[in-house]
Amino acid sequence: MRIPQCCFVALAGAILSTARAAPAADLRIMRGDDVRWAARDWDDSGWPTVRKVPGRTGIYWVRWHTHLGQASEVGGGPDTLQPEHGGPVNAIAGAFTCSFDLYWDGRLVMRNGVVGRDRASEVPGTLEFLALLPGDLLGSGEHVVAFRISSFHYNFTDSQSFGIPFSTLNYDRRNAEYDRQVIVPMFGMGCALVFAVICGVLFWLVDRRRPLLYCGLFCLAVAVYNLLVGWRYLSWLVFKPETYDQLAPRYMAIMWVMTLIGWLLPMMFLEQFAIPRKRWWLAAQGVLLAAVWRATWGGGTYGNVLWQCRAILAVSAVAAAWAVWRRRTGARLALAAALIGLVTVHRASNPPQFLAPTFLLTFCLLVTAILAAIGLQVQAARRAARAAELTAARMEIELLKKNLQPHFLLNTLTALSEVIEQNPSGAVRLVNDLADEFRSLSRMSAEKLIPLGQELDLCRAHLRVMSLRTGKFWTLEAENVDPAALVPPALFLTLIENGFAHQRVATPAATFVLREGDPANGARNYTFVSPGEVHDDPLRTPGGTGLRYVKARLEESYPGRWGFRSCQTATGWETVIEILAA
């Protein structure tokens, strides 16, 4: 895999650390392979001077003259920025995208990989190297550094040449610097993994909310990002050091992981704050990220990651601002975190750290804001659910009182006495139907949801009682309904009671009708038609016990996912109940 060579240019500055940095010097280079070119007294005055070495074209020798009176660096180019270090100069360190043999004053002090005459014979060396110089060669005066190099595994694409930045510096301080460099990305990876576990536990055990799922995936992506950024130092300290041919694939992976983060963070905002037209938002995000890739392709990994991060935060800030405008719970926290990140995230002073530590700070703020928003939303939802549950319980008691009120029982008993005299067998059926109705009501009163088939049995038992009481033949037709579907208890029985209370039927027979519409996207739609002419009572308070019970039960069972509307029609009173998918 190959990416632009300019991604490597910025790499140079982070590697070199000197006691007192001097201006970068030109390198003397010669193509070929002659071991005599390592000698300290070899005359290289006729060699060309360059800043970069051609890649994948053969074996080259590179020489450089230095004085140990001052620590210095070479080959870094104008982009090289180096912090000052103290301590005696006793080592050479650098990062080469090639294999090499290192000579100091003609003596071989290090082999990094195997220099080869073609790709097959070359073994890639490690990207980082640190060579301790022999003590007997550290005297004052001029010294000669010579590298025998090959780069057949060089895999950056937009240039055939590369720099070879290295420094003369203190060995112990350079080792200590590697220990420090790994701290921030590993700490960031640990934080991200902890957040991912928290989100996973909350999603699995507390509430199956999509924002928690996206937040967990976002945290995992950030953990992978930090691992890739810190792998250079982690592999040096713990595992097998990274070889130079692995640098380009790792940089490409860093950019693609940042793109994945660029999808997950806006998705988390869109889901959490229920922002409509998600496809349009994601399309705009895709166009923006594609534009960043195109604009930064020749500018290196650092520029790509930086501008991707800025684009991500900008889109997230706009989404959070919309949520603030719509008064979404927790939106202010998310907007503040996105704006803080947009202002503070920048190119790190040490480029291989990429956006750390500003990215780490931004990540922690964003995840904390989202978790706080989810927590506030869950708290509000639970309060609403508790209130709905209490209301439903109160309505349930009211409904039971309504069905057991004295005038209902007295009227039923009066009708029963008449039936006993005229039709003893009918009286037995009336008693059985009345017992079935009360038994069903008693059994269902403690349930939150029951099968629709049980609800229909309860309704038909009640209609049989009312048929004997009123002398009219009442029936219930169910069209295209699923008897196994779950509904709140006494939902349609309440609508039937409302029909008896507020409508008048002149015919000797009438039918209540329940129809279920074709499901769409998991939603259910019930249409209930109560027959008869509406009888308006000016003394009746609008929204009586029955409708309050129906709405309370719907909110208790399907919080925020139901709809209720009713209107008068030519055949009676029509009520439509919609239950949306979870």
N, C-alpha and C positions, 0 to 999 in steps of 0.2 A: 504494500500500500504506500502511496506517495502523496505528500502534500507539499505546498510551496516551500522553497528553501528559506524564504524570508521568515518563516516561523522560527527558524533556528537562530536568526540573527539576534533577536532579543534574548535568546538563551545565554548568550555569551556573558552578558553583564552580571548575571546572578552567580556565576561560577567562580569568578576570580576575586580573591580577597588579598590585599596587600597592605604592608605596613605603611607605605606612602606611595600612592599610585603615581606613575609617570606617564607621559603621553605615549600612546600606542606606537610601536615601531614597525617598520616594514620587515617582511620576511624575505630571506634569500632562498630561491627555489631552483631545483634542477631535476628534470625528468631523467630517469635511469636508475641504475642500481650498482653502486660501487662503494664497498665498505670503507674505502679510504676517505670518503667524504665525511666520515664521522670525526676525523682527526682534528685536534684543536688548531693545528698550524696549517690546515689546508687553505689554500688561497681561493676564497669564494667571491673575490671582488668583481669578477666578471659574471656572476650569477644574476639573473633578473630578480628585481625586488617586486613583491606582490603583497596584497592584503588577503587574497583568497587563493585556494589551491584547486585546480581542476579535479573534478570527481569522476570516478569510474573510467579512467583512461590509462591506468598503469601505476607503476611504482614511482614515487617522488621522494627526493630528499629536501628537507627544509632546515635551514640553519639560521641561528640568531645569536648575536653577541650581546652580552650583558655584563654588568658589574654588580657584585654583591654589596657594594657600599650602600646601595639603596634598593629596597624591594621594588620590583617593577612588573609590568604586565605587557604582553605583546599579542597582536593578532585580534584583539577584541573589536577594533574599529571604533568609529565615533559614537556608537550606541552604548559602548561599555561604560557602566557606572559601577564604581567599586568603593565599598566602605573601607575605612582605614583600620588596620590591624597592627598590633604590636608584636614583639617577640623577635628572636633572631631568625634570619632567613636560612632555612635548612631543607626546603622541599620544593618540588614543582607540582602544581595541580592544574587541572583544566578539564575541558569537556570536548572531545573530538568526535566527529562523525566519520571515523576511519579507524583502521587498525594501525599500530605503529610500534616501532622500536625506538626507545629514548636513550640518547647518548649525552653524557655530560663530560665535556673536555675529553672526548674520545672514548670514554668508558661507558659500556652498556649498563644502564641502571634500571631499566624496566622494559618488559615486553607486554604489550596489551593486545591480545588476540594474536593472530598469525598473519603477517604481511604476505600477500600472495600476488602472483602475476595475472590471475584471472579470478572470476567469482567463485569457481569451484575450489581453488586452492587457498583462498583467503578465509580465515576464521574471524568473524567480527569481534572486536574488542569491546570492553565496557565503555559506556559513554563517559562516566566520571573516572578520573584517575588521580592518584595522589602518590608521588614517588619521593621517598626520603633519600636525600643526597648523601653520598659518602662523606664522612667527616674530614678526610684528608684532601678533599677537593673543594673545600669551602673557604679557601683563603681569599684575601682581598685581591683586587685586580680584575682583569677581564676574563670572562669565561665564555665558552661556546656551547650552545644547546643545539643538538642535531636530532631531527626526527626522520626516520625511514617509514614512509606511510603508503598504504593502499586503501582504496575506498570503493570497492566494487559492490558493496552492499549499501552504498549511500542511496537513500530513497526519497529525497525531496525533489520536487518536479520542475519548479520554474527556473532553476539555475543549475548549471553543470559545475559550479564551483562552490566552495564552502570555506568559512574561516576556521582557524585553529587557535582559539583563544586559550592562553595558559598564563600562569603566574609563578613567580618565585615568592615563597611565603614561609610562614612558620607552620611546621607539621602539626603540632598539638592544637594550635588555634583552629586549623582547618578541620581537624577531626571534631572539635567541640562545636564548630559551626554546623556540621551535619546533624549533630544531636539537636541543635536549636531549630534547624530548618524543618524537621519532621513534626515539631510540636503542634503548630497551628492546623495543618491539614488533618492530622490524626485526631486532634481534639474536635475539629469540625465533624469528622466522620463519626466519632463517638456520640456527639450531641445528636446528629441526624438519626443514628440508629436508635437511640433512646426515644426520640420523638416518634420514630416509625413504630416501635413496639407499643408505645402509649396509644397511638392512633389505632393500631391493630386490635389491642385489647378492648378499647372503647367501642370499636366497630363490632367486634364479635360478641361482647358480653353486655354492652349497655344499650347501644342504639345503632341500628343498621342504616346509618346516614351516608349517602354518597360522598359528601365533603370529607368525612373521616377517611373513607377509602382513598380518595384522591390525595388527601394530606399524607397518608401513610406511604403511598407510592412516590409522592414528591420528596418525602424525607429519604426514602431509599435511593432515589436518583441523586440527591445531594450527597448522601454517604458515598456512592460510587464516584461521584465527581471529586470529592476530597481524597478518596483513595487513589484515584488516577493522578491527581496533582501531587500528592505526597509519595507516590510509589518510587520516584527517583531516589529519594533519600531513605525511604523505608527499605527498599531493596538493597541499598548500599550497606545499611546498618544491620539488617536482619537476614535477608535472603541473598540469593545470587544477584550481584549488581546488574543493572540494566545494560544490555549491549546497545551499541550505537544504532543498529538497524531497527531496534524496537521504539526509538524515539518518535518517528513519524506516525506509526499506528497509534501510539498512546496519545499524541497530540490530536489526531483525528477523532479518537474516542472521546477526548475531553470536549471537543466542539459538539459532537453529536449528543453527548449526555446533557450539555447545556441546552441544546435544542429540545430534548425531551423535557427538561425542567421548564422550558419555555411553553410547552403545551400543558403540563400538569398544573402549574401555578394559576394561570387564567381559568382553567377548568374548575379548580378548587373554588375560586371566587365566584364563577358563574353559578355553580351548584349551590354554594352556601347561601348566596343572597338571592337565589331564584330569579336570576336575570334572564329575561326573555330573549328569543332569537339567538340562541347559542351558536347556531351554525354560522350566522353572520359574524359574530365575534371571533369564532375560531378561524373563519376564512380570512378575516382581516389580520389575525395573528400570524397565520401561515404566510400571507403576502409579505408582512413585515419581516419575519424571520428569513424568508427567501431573499428579500432585498438586502438584509444584513450579510447573508452569506455571499451574495454577489459582490457587494461593495467592499467586503473585507477579505476576499479570497486571496488577493495579492498582498495583503497587509499583515499576515501572520496570525497565529493562534491567539495571541493576546488581544489583538484588536477585535477578532471575531467573538471571543468570549465576552469581552467588555461590552460590545455593542449589542450582542444578544441579551445580555443581562439587563442593559438599559431598556431595550425594547420590551422585555418581559415585564419589568417594573412599571413601565409607562402604561401598557395595556391594563395591568392589574390596578393601577391607580385610577384609571378612567372607569373601570368596572366598579371599584369601590366607591368612587364619587357618585356614580349613578345610584348605588345602593344607599348611600347617605341621603341623596335627594328623595329616594323612595322610603326613607325612614326604616331601613332594614336593621334588625338587631345586630349589634357588634360591627356595623359598617364603618363607624368612625375609627375604631381601633385598626382595622385593616387598611383604611386609607392612610392613616398616620404612618403605619409601618411601611407601606409602599412608597410614600413620599420621602421618608427618611432614607430608605434604601436608594431611591433614585438620586438623592442629593449626595450621599456618602460613598456609594460604590464607585470605585475608580481603579485604574491600573495600579497594582501594588508596587511599592518601592523595590521589591525584590521579585522580578517577573515570574520565576518559576512557581511562586506562591499564587500566581494569577490574581484573583480578586481578594484573597485572604489578606488581613482579617476582616475587611469591610464586608465581604460576602457572607462570612460567618455571622457577623452581627445582624446583617439584613435578614438572613435565613431564620435566625432565632426570633427576631421581631415578627416576621411574617407568620411563622408557625404558631407562636404564642398568641398573636392576634386572631388567627383563624380558630384555634382551640378555644380561646375566650369567647369568640362569637358563637361557636357551636354550643359552648356551655350555657351562655345566656339564652340562646334559642331553645335548648333542651329544657332549661329551667322554666322559661315562659310557656313552652308546650305542656310541660307537666302540670304547671299551675292551671292552665286552661283545661287539661284533661281531668284534673281533680275537681275543678269547678263543674265541668260537664257531668262527671260521675255523680257528684252530689245533687246536681239538678235532676239528673235522670232518676236517681233514687227517690227524690222528692216527688217527681212526676209519676213514678211507678206507684208510690203510696196513694197519690191522688187518684190515679187510674183505678187502683183496686177499690178505693173508697167509692168511686163513682159506680163501679159495677156491683158493689155490695150495698149501695145506699138503700134506705128503707123503701122508697117509692118503687125502685126496680123490683125488689123482692116482693113487695105487696102486690104490685101489678101482675107479677109472674104467678104468685100464689092464687090470686083471684082468677087468672086465666086457667090455672091448674084445676081449681074447684069446678069450673064450668066444664072443662074437658073430662073430668072424672065422671060427671053425670051423663055426658053425651057420648064419650068415646073413651072407655077405660084403657084400652090398649094404647091410644094416643097419649093418655096421661102418663103411662109408664115410659113412653118414648121421651116425653117432655122432661120427666124427672131424670132420666138417664142423660139426656142432652145437657140439662142444666148442671148435673154432677160432673159430666165430662168437661164442660167449660170452666167451672170453678177449679177442678182438679188440674187442668192444663195451666190455668193462670197461676195457681199456687206453685206448680213445678217450674214454670218459666221465670218466675219473679226473681230468682237468684242468678239467672243466666244472662251473660252479656250478648251472646249471639246464639241463635237456634236455626236449624234447617228450615227452609221456606216451606217444606212439606208439612211440618208441625204447625207452622203459623196458619197455613190454609185449613188444616183440620180444626184448629181452634175457631177460625172465622166461620166455617160451615156449621160447627156445633152451635155457635151463637145465633146464626141465621135460622137454624131449625127452631131454637127457642123463640126467637122473635116471630117466626111464621105462626106458631101456635098462639102467641100472645096477641098479635095484631090481626090475625085472620087473613093475612096476605102471604103469598108464597114467595119467599126470598131465596135467591140462589147466588152463587159465586162462580164465575167462569175464569179459569186461569189459562192464558194463551201463551205458548212458547216459553214457559217458565222452567227453570231448573230446580226440582224439589230439594236438591242437595245444597243449593246456594245458601249461605249464611246471612241472616238478617236479624236486626234487633227484635226481641219478643214483643208481641202485641202491637207491632208497627201498623199493619194493615187492619187489625181489629179496631184500632183507634180511629182510622179513617172511616170504617163502617159505622162506628158509634157516632161520629160527626155527621155522617149522612142521615142517620135516624134523627139526630137532634135538630138539624138545620134544613132538611129537605122534606118535601111532601110528594107522595106518589099516589096518583089517582087510580091507577090500574090495579087489578087484583093480584098481579104478579110483577116482580121486578128483579133485575139481575145486576149485581155488582161485577165489574170486569177488571181483571188484572192482566196487563200485557207486559212482557219483557222484550225490550228492543234487542237487536243484534249487537253483541259486544264489540266495542272498538277500542283497541289498545289496552285491553284488560279492564275497561270500564263497564259498569252495568247501568241499565236504564229501565226503570219501572214506571208504567203509566197506570194509574188507578182511577176508574170512572165510577162515581157514585150516582145512581139514577134519581130522578125527581127534580121538581122545581124548588129552587132555593127559597127558603122562608126567612126573610130578614126580621130580626128582632132588634128594634132600636135600643132596647135596654141591655142587650148582651155586650160584654166587653170584648173588643177584637182580640184575636189570638188567645183563645181559651186554653183550658187545661190540656185538651187533646193535642193541639198543634204544638204546644210547648213541650209536651212529652215526646212527640215524634222528633222534633229538632234536637232536643237534648240527647235522645238515644242515638241519633245519627252522629252528633258531635262526639259522643263518648266512644262510639265504635270506629268512626272514620274521621278523626280530627283534621279539619281543614280540607277534607277530600270528598265532600258531598254537596249536593245542590238540591234545593226544594223550591218548587213553584206550583201555583194552582190558579185555576181560572174557571169561569162558568162557560159551559158549552151548550149546544142545542139539546143534548140528551141528559144533561145533569151537571155535575161538578167534577172537573178533571184535575188530578194531582200528579205531578211528575217528580220522581225522586231519582237523582243521579248519584252514583257511587263511583268515584274515580279510583284508578289503580294506584297501589302503593308505590 
